[in-house]
Each structure stands twice: as structure tokens, then as C-alpha cells.
Amino acid sequence: MNSKVNELQVIEQNAIIVAFQKENGIQDLFDRMAEQARSIVPDVTTKKGRDAIASQAYKVSKSKAAVDNHGKDLVAGIKAQAAAIDRDRKAWRDQCDALRDEIRKPLDDWEQAENDRVAKHQAVIRAIHSLHGENILNKESHEIKGYIFDLENTEIDSSFEEFEQEAKIAKLETLEKLRTALTAREKYEAEQAELERLRQAEIERQQKERDEAIARQAAEKAQREAEQKAKAEADRIEREKLEAIEKAEREIREFAEREARLKAEKEAAELREAQLKQQAIEQAKKAEIKEKQAIEAERKRIEDEQAAKLKAQQEAEAARQANKEHKARICNEALAGLSEIGISEEQGKAIICAIHAGSIPHVSIKF
């Protein structure tokens, strides 16, 4: 095998520097080295040829290390420069953020104070609305009255600033709802009290029936016992009478005396039985009279309650009608005042309706 005379050389430092400074310079450097290395073909059958191959491979490794080390040094320098630039960038960002926050702080403080002020007024208005919650009908009437008392004593003035009108409307609307709820609750509680009274009356009636049944049973038992006793006494007398007939004549006098005594006892027993029957009849009559008196008293009480309820309803209706007429009179007077300044009746009515609905800020009608 033939070999060329040229010998592969380790790449010089200057060539490496130039290669890193050009685009694709390292690839060009490698291509030239590879072309030169492949152009040298030593004879592997000789020791000299084999040494030449090993020398070329070593020089390729030396060139590889030289280029790689120079590139590593370049990268280390670039990284150090990049780190310094990143430090400067971070310092710049932090200082700009601090300066921006310093300049904006008065505005931020004002905006926060303004948000707190608005939130305070809105929280009070929400609290007023919340007094009439979804479960208001489940509240006792005295609780609803407490809400009304507290709200009526809540002063809505200029301290509410631009929310004064909204707060006044919230107060009026909530008071109206609470009063409506109070009326409904009081009606419900009155109905429940009436139901409870009727239930207690029914319990008392049933208890009375049970007591009367027990009394009847006791009377019937006493009567049966008296009859049984009388029958037993009669049987005993009959038995003794038969025994007396069989006795000797010497016992006739004693038998007669004993018979007279037994007769007297029987008469006494019959008398006691008659007395018990008469007492039972009198007690039954008294119970009947008492029951009729209780029924009459309950009927009169129901009539009195119904009359009182009707009177209360009539008074409430009269008050509602009077309030309606009062409002109508105030609105007519306002309409007349608007007419005096040249506003037509139709326009005046529209203005009054808008004021009443709260559509015109800071304007209201005092009834």
C-alpha cells in the first residue's frame, strides 16, 4: 500500500481563533483537517506505516482538544458577561418598580381611602336591606318589632354623602317590608294561639268524656255489686230458711228472731241501694248542667273574639283608607303647585310618579 509524503499537523491556535470568528468556520476547519488526514494512506503492513496511523489519530485527538478547550474558554467569558448583564437588568427593574410605587403611592392611598369610604356606606345599606331576609316570616313578632325599632332609630343624614338618598330609600323600603312581615307574623301567631286554644279545649272535652265514662262504669259496678250482694243475701236467707224448717221446734223462736233480723238487714240494703241510685242520677244531672254552661260560655267567648277581630280589621281598613286619602291629597297639592309654574297636569303627574318611584335623585315627597 502506498503512502503520501504529507504529514497531518495539529491545528494551530491562530487558525482556531479565526475559525470561531467566522460562520461555519469550525466546520470548514474540520473539513480541511479531515481531507488532509484522509489523503495520507500509510502502509499498515509495516511498523512505520502503523506508527504513522497512530500518530495521525493522536494528532486528530490533539486538534479536537485544542478546538474544544478554546471554545470552552470562549463560552466561559460569554457566560460571565451574560451574568453581569442580568445583574444590571434586575437592578434596573427593581429600582424602576420602587420609583413607580413611590410616585403612585399618594394616588393609591387616595383610591384606597375612597374605596373604603364607599364600601362603608354600601355595607350599611346592605345591612339595612338584610334586616328583611328570606326567613323573616320565621322570626317571632317581638324580634321583627326589634328590627323595626332599631331601623326607625337609625339616622340617615348627610354623613352618608352621595349615598344619603339610596340609604333613605333602603330604610323606607325595608321598614315597609318589615311592617308587612310583622302584620303577617302577628296574624300567624294569633291563628296558632287560636289553634292551641281549640286543641286544649278538645283535650279537656275528651278528658271530661273519659271522666264521665269512668263515673258511669263505677256506678254500674256499684249497682252490680249491690245486686250481687242482695242476691247472695237472699240465697243465704233461703238456705237458712230451709235449714230452719228441718230443725227442731225448739229452734223456731230463734229462727223467727233471726229471720226478723235478716229482713231488717235486707230492707237496709235495699234502702242503701236506692240511695246510691238517686245519688248517681243527681250527679249525672249536675254534670249535664255544667257541660251546657261550659258550651254556652265557650260560644259567647268565640262570638266576643270574632267581634273584636272584626272591629280590629275595620279599624285597620279605616286607617289604610285615611293614609291613602292623605297621600292623594299631598300629591294633588304638589300637582297644583306644578300647574302654577306652567307644567301641564299630565307632565305634573309624570313628575310626581317619578319622584315617588325614586327616579329623581335627591328629590322626595313628604307625606
C-alpha positions as CSV (number, residue, x, y, z in Angstrom):
1,M,0.0,0.0,0.0
2,N,1.4,3.4,-1.0
3,S,1.5,6.4,1.4
4,K,1.8,10.1,0.7
5,V,4.6,12.2,1.9
6,N,2.5,14.9,3.6
7,E,2.1,14.6,7.4
8,L,-1.0,15.6,9.3
9,Q,-0.3,18.7,11.6
10,V,-2.1,19.7,14.9
11,I,-4.2,22.7,14.2
12,E,-2.6,25.9,15.3
13,Q,-4.1,28.4,17.9
14,N,-4.4,31.2,15.4
15,A,-6.4,29.0,13.0
16,I,-8.8,28.0,15.8
17,I,-9.4,31.7,16.8
18,V,-10.1,32.6,13.2
19,A,-12.5,29.6,12.8
20,F,-14.6,30.6,15.8
21,Q,-14.9,34.2,14.5
22,K,-16.5,33.1,11.1
23,E,-19.9,31.5,10.4
24,N,-19.3,27.8,9.8
25,G,-15.6,28.4,10.5
26,I,-15.3,25.3,12.7
27,Q,-16.9,23.1,10.1
28,D,-14.6,24.4,7.4
29,L,-11.6,23.8,9.8
30,F,-12.8,20.2,10.4
31,D,-13.3,19.6,6.7
32,R,-9.8,20.7,5.9
33,M,-8.3,18.5,8.7
34,A,-10.4,15.5,7.6
35,E,-9.4,16.0,4.0
36,Q,-5.7,16.1,4.9
37,A,-6.0,13.1,7.3
38,R,-7.8,11.0,4.7
39,S,-5.3,11.9,2.0
40,I,-2.5,10.3,3.9
41,V,-2.7,6.5,3.4
42,P,0.2,4.7,5.4
43,D,1.1,1.1,4.8
44,V,-0.4,-0.9,7.6
45,T,1.8,-3.9,6.8
46,T,4.9,-2.1,8.1
47,K,5.8,-0.8,11.5
48,K,6.5,2.6,10.1
49,G,3.1,2.7,8.5
50,R,1.3,1.5,11.6
51,D,3.2,4.2,13.7
52,A,2.2,6.8,11.2
53,I,-1.5,5.8,11.6
54,A,-1.3,6.0,15.3
55,S,0.4,9.4,15.0
56,Q,-2.3,10.8,12.7
57,A,-5.0,9.6,15.1
58,Y,-3.2,11.2,18.1
59,K,-2.9,14.5,16.2
60,V,-6.6,14.4,15.4
61,S,-7.3,14.0,19.2
62,K,-4.9,16.8,20.0
63,S,-6.7,19.1,17.5
64,K,-10.0,18.1,18.9
65,A,-8.9,19.0,22.4
66,A,-7.3,22.3,21.3
67,V,-10.5,23.4,19.5
68,D,-12.8,22.2,22.3
69,N,-10.7,24.0,25.1
70,H,-10.6,27.2,23.2
71,G,-14.4,27.0,22.7
72,K,-14.9,26.3,26.4
73,D,-12.8,29.4,27.3
74,L,-15.0,31.5,24.9
75,V,-18.2,30.2,26.4
76,A,-17.0,30.9,30.0
77,G,-16.3,34.5,29.0
78,I,-19.7,34.9,27.4
79,K,-21.4,33.4,30.4
80,A,-19.6,35.8,32.8
81,Q,-20.6,38.7,30.5
82,A,-24.2,37.5,30.4
83,A,-24.3,37.2,34.2
84,A,-23.2,40.8,34.6
85,I,-25.8,42.0,32.2
86,D,-28.5,40.0,34.0
87,R,-27.5,41.6,37.3
88,D,-27.7,45.0,35.8
89,R,-31.1,44.2,34.3
90,K,-32.5,43.0,37.6
91,A,-31.2,46.1,39.5
92,W,-32.7,48.3,36.8
93,R,-36.1,46.6,37.1
94,D,-36.2,46.7,40.9
95,Q,-35.2,50.4,41.0
96,C,-37.8,51.3,38.4
97,D,-40.5,49.3,40.3
98,A,-39.6,51.1,43.5
99,L,-39.7,54.5,41.9
100,R,-43.0,53.8,40.2
101,D,-44.5,52.7,43.5
102,E,-43.1,55.7,45.3
103,I,-44.6,58.1,42.7
104,R,-48.0,56.3,42.6
105,K,-48.3,55.9,46.4
106,P,-50.4,59.2,47.0
107,L,-52.8,58.1,44.3
108,D,-53.0,54.5,45.7
109,D,-53.6,55.9,49.2
110,W,-56.4,58.2,47.9
111,E,-58.0,55.4,45.9
112,Q,-57.9,53.0,48.9
113,A,-59.4,55.6,51.2
114,E,-62.1,56.3,48.5
115,N,-62.9,52.6,48.2
116,D,-63.0,52.2,52.0
117,R,-65.4,55.2,52.2
118,V,-67.8,53.8,49.5
119,A,-67.6,50.3,51.0
120,K,-68.5,51.6,54.4
121,H,-71.7,53.3,53.1
122,Q,-72.6,50.3,50.9
123,A,-72.1,48.0,53.8
124,V,-74.6,50.0,55.9
125,I,-77.1,49.9,53.1
126,R,-76.7,46.2,52.6
127,A,-77.2,45.8,56.4
128,I,-80.4,47.7,56.2
129,H,-81.7,45.5,53.3
130,S,-80.5,42.4,55.2
131,L,-82.9,43.1,58.0
132,H,-85.7,41.7,55.7
133,G,-84.2,38.4,54.9
134,E,-85.8,35.3,53.3
135,N,-86.5,33.8,56.7
136,I,-88.1,36.9,58.2
137,L,-91.5,35.1,58.5
138,N,-89.9,32.5,60.7
139,K,-89.0,35.2,63.2
140,E,-91.1,35.9,66.3
141,S,-93.2,39.1,66.2
142,H,-91.1,40.6,69.0
143,E,-87.9,40.1,67.0
144,I,-89.4,41.8,64.0
145,K,-90.5,44.7,66.2
146,G,-86.9,44.9,67.5
147,Y,-85.7,45.2,63.9
148,I,-88.3,48.0,63.2
149,F,-87.3,49.8,66.3
150,D,-83.6,49.7,65.5
151,L,-84.2,50.8,61.9
152,E,-86.6,53.6,62.9
153,N,-83.9,54.9,65.2
154,T,-81.2,54.7,62.6
155,E,-80.5,58.2,61.4
156,I,-79.8,58.8,57.7
157,D,-78.2,62.2,57.2
158,S,-75.5,64.0,55.2
159,S,-72.8,61.7,56.8
160,F,-73.9,59.2,54.0
161,E,-72.6,61.7,51.5
162,E,-73.7,60.8,47.9
163,F,-75.4,57.6,49.3
164,E,-77.8,59.5,51.5
165,Q,-80.8,59.2,49.2
166,E,-80.1,55.5,48.5
167,A,-79.8,54.8,52.2
168,K,-83.1,56.7,52.9
169,I,-84.9,54.6,50.2
170,A,-83.4,51.4,51.6
171,K,-84.6,52.4,55.1
172,L,-88.2,53.2,53.8
173,E,-88.4,50.1,51.7
174,T,-87.1,47.8,54.5
175,L,-89.4,49.4,57.1
176,E,-92.4,48.8,54.8
177,K,-91.4,45.2,54.2
178,L,-90.7,44.6,58.0
179,R,-94.1,46.1,58.9
180,T,-95.8,43.9,56.3
181,A,-93.9,40.9,57.7
182,L,-94.9,41.9,61.3
183,T,-98.6,42.0,60.3
184,A,-98.4,38.6,58.7
185,R,-96.5,37.2,61.7
186,E,-98.9,38.6,64.2
187,K,-101.8,37.1,62.2
188,Y,-100.0,33.8,62.1
189,E,-99.2,33.8,65.8
190,A,-102.9,34.7,66.6
191,E,-104.0,31.8,64.4
192,Q,-101.6,29.5,66.2
193,A,-102.8,30.7,69.6
194,E,-106.4,30.0,68.5
195,L,-105.5,26.6,67.2
196,E,-103.8,25.8,70.5
197,R,-106.8,27.0,72.5
198,L,-109.1,24.8,70.4
199,R,-106.7,21.9,70.9
200,Q,-106.7,22.4,74.6
201,A,-110.5,22.6,74.6
202,E,-110.7,19.4,72.7
203,I,-108.3,17.7,75.2
204,E,-110.4,18.9,78.1
205,R,-113.6,17.7,76.3
206,Q,-112.1,14.3,75.8
207,Q,-110.8,14.2,79.4
208,K,-114.3,15.1,80.5
209,E,-115.8,12.3,78.5
210,R,-113.3,9.9,80.0
211,D,-114.1,11.0,83.5
212,E,-117.9,10.7,82.8
213,A,-117.3,7.2,81.4
214,I,-115.3,6.2,84.5
215,A,-118.1,7.6,86.7
216,R,-120.7,5.6,84.8
217,Q,-118.6,2.5,85.0
218,A,-118.1,3.0,88.7
219,A,-121.9,3.5,89.2
220,E,-122.6,0.4,87.1
221,K,-120.1,-1.6,89.1
222,A,-121.6,-0.4,92.4
223,Q,-125.0,-1.4,91.2
224,R,-123.9,-4.8,90.1
225,E,-122.1,-5.4,93.3
226,A,-125.2,-4.3,95.3
227,E,-127.4,-6.6,93.2
228,Q,-125.0,-9.5,93.6
229,K,-124.8,-8.8,97.4
230,A,-128.6,-8.7,97.6
231,K,-128.9,-11.9,95.6
232,A,-126.3,-13.6,97.8
233,E,-128.1,-12.4,100.9
234,A,-131.5,-13.7,99.5
235,D,-129.9,-17.0,98.7
236,R,-128.4,-17.2,102.2
237,I,-131.8,-16.4,103.8
238,E,-133.5,-19.0,101.6
239,R,-130.9,-21.5,102.6
240,E,-131.2,-20.8,106.3
241,K,-135.0,-20.9,106.0
242,L,-134.8,-24.4,104.6
243,E,-132.4,-25.4,107.3
244,A,-134.7,-23.8,109.9
245,I,-137.7,-25.9,108.7
246,E,-135.7,-29.1,109.2
247,K,-134.6,-28.1,112.7
248,A,-136.5,-29.0,115.8
249,E,-139.3,-27.0,117.2
250,R,-137.1,-25.8,120.0
251,E,-135.3,-23.6,117.4
252,I,-138.5,-22.0,116.0
253,R,-138.2,-18.9,118.2
254,E,-134.6,-18.4,117.5
255,F,-135.3,-18.8,113.7
256,A,-138.1,-16.2,113.9
257,E,-135.8,-13.8,115.6
258,R,-133.0,-14.4,113.1
259,E,-135.5,-14.1,110.2
260,A,-136.7,-10.7,111.5
261,R,-133.1,-9.5,111.8
262,L,-132.3,-10.7,108.3
263,K,-135.4,-8.9,107.0
264,A,-134.3,-5.7,108.6
265,E,-130.8,-6.0,107.0
266,K,-132.3,-6.7,103.6
267,E,-134.5,-3.6,103.9
268,A,-131.5,-1.6,105.0
269,A,-129.5,-2.9,101.9
270,E,-132.4,-2.0,99.6
271,L,-132.5,1.4,101.1
272,R,-128.8,1.9,100.6
273,E,-129.1,0.7,97.0
274,A,-131.9,3.2,96.4
275,Q,-129.9,6.0,97.9
276,L,-126.9,5.1,95.6
277,K,-129.1,5.1,92.5
278,Q,-130.5,8.5,93.5
279,Q,-127.0,10.0,94.0
280,A,-125.9,8.7,90.6
281,I,-128.9,10.3,89.0
282,E,-128.3,13.7,90.7
283,Q,-124.6,13.6,89.8
284,A,-125.5,12.9,86.1
285,K,-127.9,15.9,86.1
286,K,-125.3,18.2,87.6
287,A,-122.7,17.1,85.1
288,E,-125.1,17.8,82.3
289,I,-125.9,21.3,83.6
290,K,-122.2,22.0,84.0
291,E,-121.5,20.9,80.4
292,K,-124.3,23.1,79.0
293,Q,-122.9,26.1,80.9
294,A,-119.4,25.4,79.6
295,I,-120.7,25.1,76.0
296,E,-122.6,28.4,76.4
297,A,-119.5,30.2,77.9
298,E,-117.3,28.9,75.0
299,R,-119.9,30.1,72.4
300,K,-120.0,33.5,73.9
301,R,-116.2,33.7,74.1
302,I,-115.9,32.8,70.4
303,E,-118.5,35.4,69.5
304,D,-116.7,38.1,71.5
305,E,-113.3,37.2,69.9
306,Q,-114.9,37.3,66.4
307,A,-116.5,40.7,67.2
308,A,-113.1,42.0,68.4
309,K,-111.3,40.7,65.4
310,L,-113.9,42.3,63.0
311,K,-113.5,45.6,64.8
312,A,-109.7,45.5,64.5
313,Q,-110.0,44.7,60.8
314,Q,-112.4,47.6,60.3
315,E,-110.1,50.0,62.2
316,A,-107.1,48.8,60.1
317,E,-109.0,49.3,56.9
318,A,-110.1,52.8,58.0
319,A,-106.5,53.7,58.8
320,R,-105.3,52.4,55.5
321,Q,-108.0,54.4,53.6
322,A,-107.2,57.5,55.6
323,N,-103.5,57.1,54.8
324,K,-104.4,56.6,51.1
325,E,-106.5,59.8,51.1
326,H,-103.8,61.7,52.9
327,K,-101.2,60.7,50.2
328,A,-103.7,61.5,47.4
329,R,-104.3,65.0,49.0
330,I,-100.5,65.6,49.2
331,C,-100.0,64.6,45.6
332,N,-102.9,66.8,44.4
333,E,-101.4,69.7,46.3
334,A,-98.0,69.0,44.6
335,L,-99.7,68.7,41.2
336,A,-101.4,72.1,41.8
337,G,-98.1,73.7,42.7
338,L,-96.6,72.3,39.5
339,S,-99.5,73.6,37.5
340,E,-98.9,77.1,38.9
341,I,-95.4,77.2,37.4
342,G,-96.7,76.2,33.9
343,I,-96.4,72.4,34.0
344,S,-99.3,70.5,32.4
345,E,-101.4,68.1,34.5
346,E,-100.1,65.1,32.6
347,Q,-96.4,66.2,33.0
348,G,-97.0,67.0,36.6
349,K,-98.4,63.5,37.3
350,A,-95.4,62.0,35.5
351,I,-93.0,64.1,37.7
352,I,-94.8,63.1,40.9
353,C,-94.8,59.4,39.9
354,A,-91.0,59.6,39.1
355,I,-90.3,61.3,42.5
356,H,-92.4,58.7,44.3
357,A,-90.5,55.9,42.5
358,G,-87.2,57.4,43.5
359,S,-86.1,58.0,39.8
360,I,-85.1,61.7,40.5
361,P,-82.1,61.8,42.8
362,H,-82.2,64.0,46.0
363,V,-86.0,64.7,45.5
364,S,-88.8,63.2,47.6
365,I,-92.4,63.9,48.6
366,K,-93.0,64.3,52.4
367,F,-96.3,62.7,53.3
